[in-house]
């Protein structure tokens, strides 16, 4: 989950990068165009597809009092993040492993529910119950006032979609962004699910995004500069899609968000922007690229949270929480049936 610079309410799940644009060495790359044929195909598909519109949002769900809560729950006010990148202790890493493993379990469970005719509010209800049965707290709930237990971002919604009464439709793609709080730490992960039969272009977007995350994780390790992540993703997608540059990954642990800030586009940002110059063993952070078929520029809905593509183009996102080890990067939010290292 990410923080957006434009809206006060959006200072939560993404890190706004526009404030860094004027800093020396922090110039943002020029956005690249898709090929004419790709643009034409996506433009036609966008015209055919009905835009996502806000539905009815149900009341906030309760959490049993015995479940430990993060400090922002009572009033939505988030403590200041650490000024430096945390190097996790062995005990913290063990807690992160267990919490992230549970987050991955929740994510995979949520993906099984995302079917034609199911509302995103129903997904929220099921996920909420699943999390509290695991003696965990759904981290998004009342994080700076966010009203639900996960984010559900459908089609042109880039991120931070609020679950509501809209049923999922044949051909939709939906991102399910899960964060849980347990043992005093957060675990954060997301996946994009194809609902029913989707178009070939949507499938390609989803798979390219999934694979770009995998490549970025492979490029991560001790001594590697943080900007290598964005450069790797940019090189991998090879101008086929655009990257939503206004959103970023983040450090995670006892705090939901903090340094380092992980930019998914080609950049050479230094320590003044990222929060550090290179990866070191014991660092834990998320990588969560958002790719779009059209313009990466965003508009924020009146709810103050939902970020959608300005031109209605499709978007997809995948996210893992990773740990930098002595030898590489360990995926903490891997599925139970998948390998844990990249």
N, C-alpha and C positions, 0 to 999 in steps of 0.2 A: 504493500500500500504506500501511497505517495503524498507532496505538498505543492500547492499552486500559489504563485505570487500574486495573482490578480485579486483574489477574494479573501477577506479575513477569515471566512468560514472554511476556506480551503487550505489553511495552514496546517494540514494534517498529514495526508498520506504521500505527498510528493515534495520534492525540493524545487522551488522556482529558480530558474537559472538566469532570468533576464537581468536581475540585479547585478550579476557578475559581468555582463556584456561590456561594461566600460572599463573593467580592470585590465591592466597590461597582461598580455599573453592569454587573454580569455575570449578571444574573438570566436563567435559561433560560426560554423561552416555555412556556406551558401546551400540552401535547399535544392535538391536535384529533382529534375522532372522525370516522370515515367515515360516510357516509349509511347508514341502516338497510338499504337494499337492497343496497348494496355489501358491507356487513358480512355479510349473510345469504348472498350468493353466494360470498364468499370462505370463509366458515365451512364451507359445504357442500363446496367444492372441497378444502379442507384435510382434511376427514374422509375424502374419497375417496382423496387422494394418500397414498402410503406415505411416512412420514417418512424422511429420509436418516439412515443409520446408518454409523458408522465401518467401513471395510473394512481389509484388510491393507495396511500400508505397507511398500514394498520398501526395501532398503538404500539408503543415500545414494549418489548417482552421483558419479563422479570427474571432475575437470577437469584437462586436460593442464597440465603445469608451465609451459609457455611462455606461457600466458595470464595477463596481469596480473590481480591480485586486489585487491579492497578490503581495508582493514586488519583487518577483523573475521574474516576467513575462518579463520585458524588456530585460534582459540579461541572464536569466537562473541562476543567482547567488542567492543562498539561504542564508538568514540571519542566524547567529548562533542561535541555539535553546536555550531556557532557561537552566540554570545550575541546577535548582531545579524543582520539580514537581509543576505545577501550581494548586492552589486551586481556582476554578472558583467562581466569584462573582455571585450573583443572576441574574444580567443583562447578564453576559456571558453565564450562563446556559440557560437562556431563548433564547438567540441567537443560542446557540448550538442545542437546541431542534428543533427550526424552520429549521435550516440549515440541520440537520441530517434527519429530516422528509422529506425534499425535496430530499436529497440524496437517501433515501429509495424509494421514488417515481420514481426517475430516474432509479435506479437499477431494480425495478420491470418492468418498461417500457422496458428497454434493454432486459430483459429476454424474453419478448414476441416477440422480433425481431429475436432472435437466432434460426433460422430454417434451414432445409436442403436447400442448394443452396445459402444462403445469405452469402456475404463476411463479414469478420470482419471490413473491411473498411466502408461498408455500415452501420453496427451497429454504428461505430464511428460517421459517418455523422449524423445519426438520433439522437443519444445521444447528440452530440454537439449542434444541433439545439434545442433540448428539454431543455437543460440546459440554453442556453442563452435566450430562451423565458421565462424562470423562473427568469430572471434577476440575474443569477449566473454565475460564471466563472468555467470552468472545471479545477480543480486544477492540474492534471498531465501535462497540456499543457505548454510546455517549462519549466517544473520543472527540472532544471539541463539539459535542452536540450531535454527532452522527447518530441517526435513529435506529439503526439495524445492526445485525450481528455478522453480516458479511456484505461485500459489495458485489452486485450483479450487473455487469455492463454488456448490453445487448447491441450487436451490429455496429452502428456508428458511434456508440458510446465508448470513449477511450478508457475511462476508469471512473471509479467512485459512484457507480450507479446505485441508487437506493432501491432495494427490493419493493415491489408494489403489486398491484392487481393485474398487470398485463400478463396474459398467457404467452408462453413461448410458442412460436409458430414454425412450421416446416420451413427449413432453409435458414433459420436464425443461427448465428454464432453468439455464444455468451461466455464472458469471462467471469469466473467465480474466484473471488479474492478472499482468502481465509487467513485470519490471524488469531491465535489463541494465546492466552496468558495462563501459565501454570508453573509452579515451583519458582515464582518470582521473576520469570523471564517470558518474553514473547517469541513466538515462532510464526513466520510469515511466508505464504506461498500462494500461487494462483495457477489456474489452468484455463484454457479456452476450449469450450465444448461445441461440437457441431450438433445441431438439433435436427434429427431426421435426415433427409436428403438435402445436402447443400450444394451450391454451385462449385464447379471446378476451381474458379478463381478464389472462392472463399476457402476451399480446402488448401490451396497452395499458400495463401496468406497464413493460415493457421500453422501449417507444417513448417513454413519458412521461419515463422516467429519461434516456434518450438526449437528448431534446429539452431537458430541464431543464439538462443540462450545456452544451448549445449556447447557451442563453439566458444562463447564468452567464458564459460566456466573452465573449459580446457585451457584457455589462455591465462587463467588466474593462478597465482602461486607466490611463494615468498620471494621478495625482491622485485616483483613485477610492478611497473607503474600502473596506477589506477586508470589512466587514460587508455591503456591497452584494451580494456574491456570495450569501450565505445568504438575504438578503431577496428577491433575484430568483428563486431556486429556490422559496422558500416561496410567493411570489405566483404563480409559473407553475403549480405543481401544484394550487393552489386547493382544498386540503382533500381532494383525491381519494385521496391517499396520505399516508403518514407518512415522516418523515425520521429516519434513525438518527443521533441527535444526538451519540452518544458517540464517533463516529469523525470524523476530519477530514483534510483535505488538508494539504500541508506544502511547505516549501521543499526544493529538491533541487539537487544539483550534485556537488561533491566528496564531500559527505555525502549519505547516503541520505535522511535526515530532518533538518529544522531549521526555524527560523522563515523565513517567516511560517506560522502555523497557520490553515488555511482551514476555517471552520465553515459547514456547508451549510444550517443552519436560520436562521430570522429571529433576528437578534441585533443588539446594539450594542456588542459587545466592543471594548475599547480596546487600546492598544498593550501594556498589561501582560499581556494574555492572548494576543493575536495575535502579538506580537513587533514590531509596527509599526502605524502608524495608517493609512497609505495606500500605494497602489501607486506604484512609481517605475520608470522605464526601467532595464532591466538586471536586474530581479528575475525569478527563475524559480521557479515553484511548481506544484503539482498541484491540480486541482479534481476531486473524485471522490465525488459524492453517492451515497448508498445510500437507495433508497426501498423501503417495505414496504407490503403490502396490509393488514396488521393492526397489531399492537403493534410499536413500534420497540425495545422492551426486549429485551435479549439474554441468552443463557446461553452459558457457555463450556464446551466439551466437556472431557473429562478429558485430552485431549492438550495442553491449555493454550493452544491457538491458535484452534481453530475456534469462531467466534462465530455462533450461530443465533438466529432470532427465538424469543422465549419462547413464543409461541402457535402456532408452526408456519406462520405466514403467509409467502407468497412474498416474496423480495427481489430487487432488481436493482441493478446498479451500473455506471457508466461513468466513465472517467478519462482525462484528458489532462494532459500537462505543457505549461505555457504560459510564454511570455516576454512581459513587459511592454515595449513599444517606445515610441517618442516619440509614436506615433499611435494605439495601441490594444493589442491582445493578439494574439500570434502563436502558433498551435498548433504545438508542436514535434513532437508525436506523431501528426500527421495521416496518413491513408492516402495512398499515392503518387498515387491517382486523385482525391483531394479537394483543395480549396483549403486554403491554409495560414493564412489570417487570418480573424479574426472581429471 
